[in-house]
Amino acid sequence: MMRKISLALGLVLALFAGQVMAQAQRNEVSAFGTWNSLSGDGGTRDHDWDMRYLQLNYGRYFTENIAVIVGYSKLSQMGGKDFDILEVGGKFSMGNVKQGSFVPYIEGALGLFDFNGNDLGLRIGIGASYMVTDSTSVDPYFSYLTTLSGDKLNGHIIGLRLATRF
């Protein structure tokens, strides 16, 4: 009888441990930031641009490879206007998350782009997570963004995110 109870308890603990491990890395937080200082001589007019860009993303994985993402980006011109982007979208990873592996991904999001009012915008991107540990990665990526309403603005971002999964 004691052996059956021990076996049943062992099975329950093993299943629970498996569920905890499966749940352990369902969240992801990533960040990217840059500061740019550009200047030039335009003949009759000199140009100076100092800009900062910050991007923060949160992802919630519903399977090992599919996540819903929520993001916030801020583009600031020193002494000028700040531009904000709020977005919601999805991310599809193509591989297993383990130390030393590259995990390619694609992502896309719709958002409110505060360039000239609250314009509807779209961002699509590709990248790869290089897993430094089983939960931390360095992610080189390329994103293209464009407005779908309002003034037609578009551009691209090439960057290197830091991400952690928990």
Secondary structure, DSSP 8 states (H G I E B T S, - for coil): -HHHHHHHHHHHHHHHHHHHHHHHT-EEEEEEEEEEEEEEE-SSSEEEEEEEEEEEEEEEESSSSEEEEEEEEEEEETTS-EEEEEEEEEEEE-S---TT-EEEEEEEEEEEE-SSSSEEEEEEEEEEEEESSSSEEEEEEEEEEEESSSS--EEEEEEEEEEEE-
